[in-house]
Amino acid sequence: MDLEAEFERAVSGEQRVEPRDWMPDGYRKTLIRQIAQHAHSEIIGMQPEGNWISRAPSLRRKAILLAKVQDEAGHGLYLYAATETLGADRGELTENLVNGRQKYSSIFNYPTLSYADVGTIGWLVDGAAICNQVPLCRTSYGPYARAMIRICKEESFHQRQGYELLMTMMSGTDAQRAMVQESVDRFWWPSLMMFGPPDSESANTEQSMKWRIKRNTNDELRQKFVDMTVPQAEKLGVTLPDPALKWNPERGHYDFGQPDWDEFWQVVGGNGPANAQRVAHRRKAHEDGEWVRAAAAAHAARHARQEG
Ligand code: 3HC
């Protein structure tokens, strides 16, 4: 029986692919690429907000932020575990990240310059993540889909806490309201870039959709995010920095302007405002953790000798 044809039939019939199933090398490779970069994004994503834990304005805000940053670490671990079911080595993936051979989400290369950014990241970045990740609960690869179900539940808490933080600031002083607007102005376009390049420039979308790895295209999810976010911005009382933003009754969607795709490719290429800082921080954390890995390996070896 033609394994390839059997695989295509199973996937197009919405059958889940499990670790022990036969799969084309390209499918395995694409999954390791996407899930590893997703995991890298979660881990690097801890840095921008982590920057504000020690400066949160109240114990409540500090506790919420601590819980959120800790969640992101957990998301990274679930996703690295999913790559290991495909035969990837977590140590190698970390080497790929710190040596620039693999990517992470462009959004985390923008600095968090004010406390309002903590709310804006929750509202816009985690909001975009929810739009992009809920469809992945139906991705064809079983371990990835199951990891996403738990991650999406926690993302909705992330988005709500961010929006509530901004609501509180918007009911505060003029200075707080101005801080929120300035933060939204900085994060709106980079949030739209999170969904990837336009479909016309997306090298992976067509095949990933055929393999039911991706369930929607980049542009579809970007549109969904804009449609969801505009009413929230109105309720919040902030303006989104896009003069082209307008409801289009014929389309039943908001028309909106295009992000600066040159900027996007610059940031993806490692030349964003904070790329070097983020990767250097991750590299140092990995190096500082070498003694823990060595101790765990020595303990496991001694345990194996005693068992042997
Ligand atoms: N940042 C960095 N690189 C990006 C990118 C972004 N925002 N968007 C696309 N790219 C890269 C792709 O990785 C690809 O490069 P590669 O072939 O070397 O991997 C190239 O640009 C072309 O893009 P494609 O559209 O062809 O790539 P994909 O089909 O992989 O689509 C994606 C990109 C939409 C990000 C898709 O990979 C995806 O849905 N990934 C899973 C979700 C994810 O990773 N989200 C990232 C944010 S995680 C997060 O937000 C955490 C939350 O807690 C805040």
Boltz pocket constraint, residues with backbone or C-beta under 6 A from the ligand:
constraints:
  - pocket:
      binder: B
      contacts: [[A, 33], [A, 34], [A, 37], [A, 38], [A, 39], [A, 41], [A, 42], [A, 45], [A, 72], [A, 103], [A, 104], [A, 105], [A, 106], [A, 107], [A, 125], [A, 126], [A, 129], [A, 132], [A, 133], [A, 193], [A, 194], [A, 195], [A, 196], [A, 197], [A, 201], [A, 202], [A, 203], [A, 204], [A, 205], [A, 208], [A, 214], [A, 218], [A, 268]]
      max_distance: 6.0
